[in-house]
Amino acid sequence: MKNGKRLKVGVTIYLRDGAQSIWENGIFQNCFFMVMLLKRSPVVDEVFLVKGGDGRIEAAGDFLALAPAPVIDMETAQQKLDVVIELSAQLDANWARAFRERGGHVIGMRVANDYVIDIERMMFNLPHGTLISETPYSAAWTLPAFEATCADYYAATMRAPVRAMPHLWSPVLLERAISAGGAEGRFEYQPGRRRWRLAILEPNICMVKTSHIPMLAADVAHRQDPDMIEVLRVFNTFHMKEDGVFFGFARSLDLVRHGIASFEPRLPVYQIMGQQADAIIAHHWENGQNYVYYEALYGGFPLIHNSSFIGYCGYRYADFDCGDGALALRRAFTEHDAQLASYRDTARDFLATLDPESPANVECYTAEIEALYR
């Protein structure tokens, strides 16, 4: 590749002081999956995670316990690497310019709906890092879910060619967390319950993934069939309970008035599904590729969703249609146990397309790395 030699590639990861978990957001998992793929690429010699942030590598042992590659600091990366993929931690523009001057390539990998997130931060004076930097990118990678809203935004702000790349996921991190004692019992849907315990797992950090539509859809279903839902647990909302507007919204729901809804903190999915919930009802706005979808499908759990990016998996409803969401939930409740084997087969076939180590995904990412040198 570089003068006929295989490449040394780094993927940035943000470390901060204090406790961290790979389950805080999808980007940390994405870093690990990216490394898994790069280790399979025929043009890559060595792969590293590159530390950004103010945390210390030696203090992040628990967080990095599942890391599939060694972690190096920025100074080492400057001298050692040929390509850096900016993923979890944002690079300093001066560092990136120096890296570029010595022949290195920087790829900006964007795995969130940054157009919406950035606009919210600018409009509402929210805390943020550098929205638009002077980093000299050789290429910008994103996901198919963000092409509509972000591809042109990236091309204009990052001044680099934009490519939509396959989303990557593997159950390896989930299984390792479970086997390390993170949950009791198997991460697997158990049929036969007379009433369902529902979970909503949207992060409620940005408008692209919030609990509002799922709450309304579940409430409409409850009005239509009051004997279907045992409890609705809305996670990632504990901090919102004192907000007057959210409180008023929640109080308008029959599920809340009837005392069968609760508002919970953030927990890993393996501590929720099977133990506290039987099914997930989800919603996104231009953010249709989510790890929680894949985790639910992997466990055979009913996923009621509005994503066009997961094939025939789950029970899909239309866009922002709360009535259709209620219909999809009731259909899932009626059909899921009877068609569980088929549901699992469909999910398994789809999840195989996300495997970081699959030849098709390795080939796709390898081709884009090779293009840097043409």
N, C-alpha and C positions, 0 to 999 in steps of 0.2 A: 504494500500500500504506500507508505511513506518511504520513498527510495527503495521500494521493493520489500520493505519489512512490515510485519504486522504491527498493529497500533496498540498503544496504551491509552485506555479510555477511562475517564472519571465521570461520576454522577454526583451532583451536589446534594447534600443532605443538611438540613438545618438542625443544629444542636443548641439547646439553651440550658441555662442553669436550672436545677430542680428536676422533678420527675417528668418523664416523657413516656408516651406510649405510642406504638405504631397504630393503635386504634383511634387516635385523636382525629385523624383525617386520612383521606385516601392517598395523599401525596407521599407519605412515608412508605406505605405499601408499594406504591408505584415505583419508588426508588429501588426497592428490593427486587421487584419483578423485572425492572429494566436491567439490573445487574445480572440476574439469572439469564436473560436473553443474550446479553453481550458476551457472557462467558461461553456461549455456544456459537458465536459468530466466527467464521473462518478468517476474517480480516483482523480480529482482535487478539492481541497477545496477553495482555493483563487488564483487569478491571479493578477499579477502586471506587469507594465512596469518598467524596471530598467534603470535608467539614466546613460549613459556614455557620454563622451565629457566634454567640459569646460563650457557649458551653464548652466544657473540656471533654476530650475523647475519653480520658481515663475515668471520668465521673459518669459516663453514659453507658456503663456496662450492661445494665438491665435492658435499656432501650435498644442497644445494638446486639443483644444476645442472638437474635435471629438473622443478623446481617450476613448476606452471602458473599461479602468481599471485605478486605481490610479497609480501614478508614485512614486517610492521610489529611494533613493540613494544607492550607492554600500555598504556603511556601514550597512544600514538597511537590504539590501538584504543578506549580509553575515550571519546575525544572524537569519533572518526570513524564508528564502527559503529552499526548498528541491531540486529543480531542476531549473537551469537557462538555457534558450535557448539563445545562443549568435547569434543575428540576425543582428540588425542595428549597434550596438556598439560592438567593440572588447574588450574582457576582458583582464585585466592585468594578466599575467601568475602567478604572486605571489598571487594575489587575488584568482585566480582559484584553485591554489594548496591548499591554506588555506581552501577554500570551500570544496574541495574534502576530505581533512583530517578530516573535521568534519562530513563527511558522505554525502555531497551533490553530485549531478551529473551535469555535464556541457554537453550540447548538442550543437554542432556547426551546425547551420543551414546556408547553403550556397545557395543563390538564384540568383547568377550571374555566368557567365562563367569565373570563377576565374583562370583557367589555362591560358587562353588567356590574361586576364587582368594582371595577375602577370608577365607573360613572357614579355608583352609589357613594364611594369614598369621597369623590370630588364634590358631589352635590350636597352631601349631608355632613361634611367635615368629620368623616370617620378616620380613625388611625390607619395608616398604611405605610408600606415601604416605598421604594422608588417605583412609581407607576410606569414611567417611560425613562429608560436609562440611555446612556451613550455607549453601551456595550456594542462592539462590532460583531454582530452575529453572522455566521456563515449560512445558517439555515434556521428556520423556525418550524418546530413540529407541534401539532396539536392532535385532537381526537375528532372523529367524525361528528360527534354530538355538538361540537362548537364551530363547525364550518360556517353555518348560517350567520351566527352573530359575531364571530371573532376572526375569521380568516382574513378578511380585508383589513380589519383593525390591526391585526398583527403585521400584515404586510406593510401597512403605512407607518406604523410606529416603530417596528423593529428593523425596517428597511432590509428585509431578507426574504428569500422565497419561502413560502409556507406549504407544508405538506401535512395532510391528515393521515395519521398513523394508526395501526391497529391498537385497540385497548388491550391491556394485558392483565391477566388474573390467573392465580393458581390457588388451590386450597391449602398449599403447604403451610402458609403462615397461620391460617385458621386451625389446622390440625395440630400444629406444634403448640399453639397457645392452649388448646384444649388439653393436650397430653401433658402439658406442664402444670396442670392442676387448676386451670382457669375456670372450669365448669364441671358440674356434676352431671353424669349421664351422657348419652350420645347426642350429638347435634343432628337430630333427625326428627322429622314430623311424626307424631303418633296419632293415628286415626282413632275415631270412635268417640270423641267428646260430643256431648249433647249440645253444648253451647261453646262458642269460640271466645278465646281471649285474644283481643286484637292489639297490635303494636303499631305505632307510628314512630319512625326513626329519623325523620328529616332533621337536619342540623339547626335550622332556624337562625342561621347566621346571615344569609343573603336571600333575596327574594326568589332566587331560582329553585330553592328547595326548602319549603316551609310546610308546616303541619295543617294549614287552614283548609285546603281542599280535602285532604283525607279525613279531617274531623267532620266536615260537613257531609261527605259521602257516607261515613259510618253512621252519622246521626240520621240521615235520610233512611238508610237501611234499617236502623233501629225503630224508626217510626213505622216502617212498613211491616217489620217482624220483630216485635219486642222480646221474643223468646230466643233470638239468635245470638246475641252478644252477652257474654258473661261479664266482661270488663274491657274497657278501652284504656290502654296505657300510652300516654303521649310522652315520649322520651325527648330529652333535650329542651324541655320547656320549664324546668324547675325555676330557672332564673327569670322567667316571664310571668310567674303567677301574680306578682305584685304590680304588674303593669296594668293600669286602669283600662286601657283599650282592649288588651288581650283578655283581661278578666271579664269584661262585658261581652266580648265575643264568645268566650267559653260558656258563660252563664246562659247564653241564648240557646244552648243545645240541650235536648232532652236527655242525652246521655249524662250530662253533668247534673241536670236537675234531678234525675233519678238516682244519682249517687253511684253510677257504675263507670265513671271516668276518673282517671288520676293523672297527675302531671309529675313527671319523673326527671331525674338528672340524666347525664350521659353515661352509658354503659357500653361495653363491647357487645357485639351482636350475639356472641356465644353465651353470654350471661343472661340473655333475654329470651331468645327463641327456644322453645321447648320447656324452659323453666317458668317463664312468666307470660308467654304468648304462643299462640298457635299459628297466627297468620299476620302478614304485614300488609298494610295499605299505604301506598306511597304516591307521591306526586312530584313532578319536576316541571320546570319551565326552561326549555332549551338546555337541558342538562341530563340527557337520557341514558348515560352510561355510568352506572354507579356500582361500587363494590357491594353495597348492602343488597342489591338485587341479586348479584351472583352468589352471595353467601346464602341468601334465602333459597335460591334454586338448588344450590348444592345440598342443602339439608332437606329438600323436598317440601319446604314450607310453602303454603299458598301465598303468592305474591300478586296483589291487586295493584295495578300500575297503569301509567299512561305513556310508556316508552315505546318508541318504534325501533329501538336499537337492540332488542333482545329476541328477535325472531318470533316464534309462536309460543314462547314461554310465558307462564303466568296467566293472569286474567286481566286483559287489557280493557281500559275504558277510554273515552274520547276526551282528550285535552283537559279543559277545565269544567267538564260536565259532571256536576255532583250527582245528578240523578243516574247517569250512566255508571258512575263509580259505585253507587249503591247497588245497581243491577249486577255489576261485575262481582261485587262482594257476595251478594246473595247467590249468584251462580256458582261461585267458588265453594261456598258453604254446602250447596246442594250436591255438587259434582265431585269435589276433590277426593274424598275417600274412595269413591268407586273407581276413579281413573288415576289413582296414585302411581301405579306402575308406569303407565304411559307418560304421565307428567315427569317422572324421574328420567325416563328415556329421552324425552325431548330436551330436558334441561342438560343432561349429560352431553348430548350431541352439541348443543350450543356452547357450553362451557369449554369444550375441547378446542373451539376456535380461538379462545382467549389465551391458551397455554403459552407462557413466555418461551418455552423450550420447543414449541412445535416448529417443524421445518419451514412452514409458510411464513410465520411471524419472524423467525430469524432471518429468512431470506429478504423480507421486506425491509427490515431495519438495516440489514447489511448493505443493501443496494443504495440506501440513502446516505450511508456513511461513505461508501465508495464514490458517490457522486461529488463529495467534497473535494476529491482529488482529481477530478476530470476537468 
